[in-house]
Amino acid sequence: MKFNTQDAVFNLEYNAERSHLIIPEYGRHLQKLIDLATAIEDREERNKAAKYIIDVMGTLNPHLRDVPDFQHKLWDQLFIMSDFQLDVDSPYPIPSREVLNQKPERLAYPQNFPKYRFYGNNIKYMIDVANKWEEGELKNALIIVIANHMKKCYLSWNKDTVEDAIIFNHLYELSGGKIDLTKSEEELSTSYDLIKVNKKQSNKTQFGSNGKTIVKKGKSTKNNNKQNTRK
């Protein structure tokens, strides 16, 4: 049989002429299969075709078989890919176009615009909680924790040392005058204790330029081991 090149070129399909893929991850062949199942007139045969398509979709996503409600997701995608034209008996509620196109509500983003932004919003929340507590040792301990954390936040913004009086004044202002440590004799943690970082020793401090281990804190070294071996 002679091959007609003109007919082959005439029957070629270009992406610009093809229908839109609703869920491109499943590919063109599965989309065509769903279109054929939608066109079946017999309802029983249409239900069989839908179950077969669900099996094929599950085979394409084997990593999702253990995910809860995996079958429910596949049936929803089947109706979505059919443009909600497929009329079959689904074991799950059939989604609607209105629910799919429904826009989510806008999330309210907290914009408090605090005066001292380097403290953050969480400090203000903690201060508000401390204001609601009854007077006692537990509340006093919480206030000291808040003040130390404020000092740590201040030092992360300003690397210089900060006096406790500044933190106490800020705490008094942020608490609305309910927490007053300006006249107390409380002392916060030192700036060194709040900002110190455990740094790892570099190779230059552990080893000399010749690659030999440096003697430090009485630990045995390569040089000492060599001397012991000679003895």
N, C-alpha and C positions, 0 to 999 in steps of 0.2 A: 504494500500500500504506500503510495507516494505521499510524502508529508508536505502539506500546503503551508508555506511560511506566512502567507498573507492572512490566512485564517487564524494562525497562532498569534500573530501580532494584533489582529483585530479583537481577539478574545482575552488579551492581557488585561489584568486588573491593576489599576494604579491606586496608591493610597489616597489620592485626592478624590477619587471617585467612589471609594468604599465608604460604608456607613461608619459612624463614630463608635469607637469601642468605649463602652461605659466603664468597664473595669479592665484596663489593658493588661493587667497581670495574668489574666487567664488566656489571652491570645485570641486570634481571629477564628480559629476552628471551633473553639467552645462557644463563641458568640453565634456562629452560624448554626451550631447544634441546638442552641436555645431558640433561635428563630424558627428552625424546623419544627421543634416541639410545640412552639406556640401556634403554629399553623395546623397542627393535627386536629381534626374535627372530633374524633371519638374521644370522650373524656377518659375512659379507662386506659386507652393507649397513651393518652397524654400524661396520665399519672405515672405509667411505667417509664415513659421517656424522662420525666422529671426526676424520678428516683435514680435512673441510670446516670443522668447528668450530675446529680449530687455525688454519686460514687466516683465519677471522674474528677470532680472538683476536689474531693477528699484525697484522691490519689496524688493530685498535683501539689497538695500541702500536707505531706505526711508528718511534718514537725508540729502540726497543730492538732493532731488527733487527741492528745491528752489534755488539751485546753478545755476548761469548762464551757459548756454551751457551744461547742464547736459545730455541731449539726445545725443548731439554730442560726449561727452566723452564715453557714453555707446556704440555707434556705432563703435567708434575707437577701443574700447576694444574688441568688437565682432570680428572684422577683425583680430586683433592681436592674439586672442585666437584660431582662425581658421588657424593660420599660413599663413594668407593672401590667403587661398585657397577658401574661401567662395565667390561665385559669385552671388550677389544679388544687387537689386536697392536700394542704400542708399540715404537718403535725404541730406547727407553731403558729402564733398569730401572724397574719400577713401584714407586712409594713405598708404604709401609705406614702404617697408622694409628698403630701403636706408635711408629714413628720420628718421625712428625709430632708426637705428643703427648709425646714424651720431653723432660724438662726438662733444661736445660743444667746442667753442674756449676758449683757456686759458685766464683767466682774468689777466690783468696786475696789479700786486700789487705794490703800491708805496713804493719804497725803497730809501728814500732820504738820510738815514744815517746822520742825523743832528749832528752837533758838540755838542750841548747842548740838549740831548734827553729829559731831564726833562721838557723842554718847550713844546715839542710836535710839530707836523707838522702844526697844526692849527694856532699857533702863527706866524709861518713863512708865512703862507698864508695871515694873517691879516696885517703883515708888508708889504708884497708885494702890497696889496691893498692900504695901506696908502701911499706908495711911488707914486702911480699913481694919487692920489688926488691932486687937486690944493691947494696952500697955503691958509690958512684961519683958522677961529675959529673952523670949523667943523673938519678939519684935526688935529688941535692941541688937540681937545677933544678926538679924536680917538687914538692919540698917547699916551695920558695919560692913557686911558683905557687899551691899550695894555701893557704899562709899569706896571700898577697895576696887571694885570693878570699874567705877567711874574714874578712879585715878589711873587704872590700867588703860582704859580707853583714851584718856587725856594724853598719856605718854605715847600711845601709838600714833597720835596726831602731832604731838609736840615732843620731840626726843629729849628735850631738856627736863631737868627736875622740876617738879611742881610742889608747891607747899600745900599742906593739908587744909589750910584755911581757905584756899581757892575752891577746893572740892566741897568743903562744908558750905560755902556761900552758894555754890551752884546747886547743891542738894537742897538747901533751904528755899531757893528760888523755884526749883522744879517741883517741889512738894507743896507749893503754895503756902509756905510758912509753917507747915505742920511738923516738919522734921528740922530741928535746930540743934546742930552740933557745933555751932560757932563758939559757944562759951564753955564747951566741955573740954575735958583733958584727954579725950580719946586720941590715939595715935594710929595712923594707918600704916600699912606695910611700906617698907622703903621702896624707892624707885628702882633700886638694883634688883630687889627680889621680884618685882613685878615684871620687869622687862628682860631679865636674864634668860639666855637661851643656852641649852647644852649643845655646844659645838663639838663635832667630831674632830679628832686630831688629823691633820693632813699628813701625807706621806713624808713631807719634808721634816716634820717634827719627830716622826717615828724613826726615820732612817737618815743616815748621813749621806754626804755626796758620793761616798764610795760604796753605798749599798749595805753597809754594816749597821746592825741594830745599835741604837744608842742606849746606854745604860740609864735607866730611869726608875726611881722608887724601889731600888734593890732587886729588880727582876733580873733573871739570868739573861745573858745576851750571847751573841755569836762569838764575840771576842773572849768572854769568860770561859765559854765552852772549849774554845781552842786551847786556852792556857791550861785548863784542867786536863785536857787530853794529853798535852805534852808532859805534864807532871806524872 
